[in-house]
Amino acid sequence: MKTNPAECLYCTKNQTQKDLMIKICDLSVSELFLFKEQSYRGRCLVAYKDHVDGLFELSDENRNAFMADVAKTAAAMDKALHPDKINYGAYGDTLSHLHFHLVPKYQGAYGWGGVFEMNPKQTYLTDTEYAEIIESIKASL
């Protein structure tokens, strides 16, 4: 299913996007966001800068740059947050804009050993707590 860019939360930067995530920064060919729902402490999302549906639509150069942004983000998350594992998810059933979910997992914590839930709606932080996570990731980029 292809999403119309005029209806895409990554392209329009609409209220739905603002309700779900906080922009951390721009990367080489993408944007980095922190999810507001933090059942998985430090969960981020890397969204490609332009509206494409999948990796196969990118040139080799842009695909490699996008995946480098994903890897750079994962390395920063690992350094800043010390998870036991980072899970990656690239879905697009209802929103086909190319993006990867980066989900830190911690042994003994919520969701360890299973597939991560898209939005458990259980854990939200204070503005100060969001800012602390964002700054720790930015400092590690």
C-alpha positions in Angstrom: 0.0 0.0 0.0 1.5 3.3 -1.0 1.0 6.3 1.2 0.2 9.7 -0.4 3.0 12.1 0.7 0.2 14.7 1.4 -1.1 12.3 4.1 2.2 11.0 5.4 3.1 12.1 8.9 6.8 12.1 8.1 6.3 14.4 5.1 3.7 16.7 6.6 5.1 16.7 10.1 1.6 16.7 11.3 0.0 16.5 14.8 0.1 12.7 14.7 3.8 12.8 14.4 4.2 15.3 17.2 2.0 13.1 19.4 4.1 10.0 18.7 7.7 11.3 18.7 10.2 14.0 19.3 12.7 15.0 16.6 16.3 14.5 17.8 18.2 15.7 14.7 18.9 15.5 11.0 21.3 12.8 9.8 22.9 12.6 6.4 19.8 11.5 4.5 17.2 11.0 7.2 15.7 12.3 10.4 16.1 10.8 13.8 13.2 10.7 16.3 12.7 9.5 19.9 9.4 7.8 20.5 7.3 9.3 23.3 6.1 5.9 24.4 9.1 4.6 26.2 8.3 1.0 27.3 11.5 0.3 25.5 13.9 2.9 27.0 15.5 4.9 24.2 13.4 3.6 21.3 14.1 5.7 18.2 13.0 5.9 14.6 15.1 6.8 11.5 13.0 8.1 8.7 14.3 8.7 5.2 14.3 12.4 4.2 12.1 11.9 1.1 8.9 10.0 0.5 9.8 6.6 -0.8 8.1 3.3 0.0 11.1 1.0 0.3 14.8 0.5 0.2 14.6 -0.8 -3.4 13.5 2.6 -4.6 16.8 4.3 -3.5 20.0 4.5 -5.5 22.9 2.5 -4.2 24.4 5.7 -2.8 21.2 6.8 -1.0 20.5 3.3 0.3 24.0 3.0 1.7 23.7 6.5 3.3 20.4 5.6 4.8 21.7 2.3 6.3 24.7 4.2 7.5 22.3 6.6 9.4 20.6 3.6 10.9 23.9 2.0 11.9 25.2 5.3 13.3 22.0 5.7 15.4 22.3 2.2 16.7 25.9 2.7 17.7 24.9 5.9 19.5 22.0 4.2 21.3 24.3 1.4 22.3 26.9 3.8 23.7 24.4 6.0 25.5 21.9 3.5 26.8 23.8 0.2 27.1 20.9 -2.1 26.0 21.5 -5.9 25.8 20.2 -5.9 22.2 18.8 -3.5 19.6 15.9 -4.8 17.5 15.2 -3.3 14.1 11.8 -3.1 12.5 10.9 -1.9 9.0 7.2 -2.0 8.5 4.9 -0.2 6.1 1.5 -1.8 5.9 -0.4 1.4 6.7 2.4 4.0 6.4 4.8 3.2 3.6 7.3 6.0 4.1 10.7 4.4 4.5 11.6 4.2 8.2 13.3 1.9 10.6 12.3 1.4 14.2 15.4 0.9 16.5 14.2 -0.7 19.7 16.6 -1.2 22.6 15.9 -4.3 24.7 17.1 -5.0 28.2 17.2 -8.5 29.9 14.5 -8.7 32.5 12.7 -5.6 31.2 9.5 -5.1 29.3 9.3 -7.2 26.1 12.6 -9.0 26.5 12.6 -12.2 24.4 9.7 -11.3 22.2 8.8 -9.1 19.3 8.4 -5.5 20.3 4.9 -4.0 20.4 4.4 -1.0 18.1 2.8 1.2 20.8 2.1 -0.4 24.2 0.9 3.0 25.6 2.3 2.2 29.0 5.3 4.4 29.7 5.6 8.1 29.2 8.3 10.4 30.6 8.6 13.9 31.8 10.0 16.6 29.5 13.3 16.5 31.5 13.6 12.7 31.1 13.0 12.9 27.3 15.6 15.7 27.1 18.1 13.5 29.0 17.7 10.6 26.7 17.9 12.8 23.6 21.0 14.6 24.8 22.8 11.3 25.7 22.0 9.9 22.2 23.1 13.2 20.5 26.3 13.2 22.5 27.1 9.7 21.2 26.3 10.4 17.5 
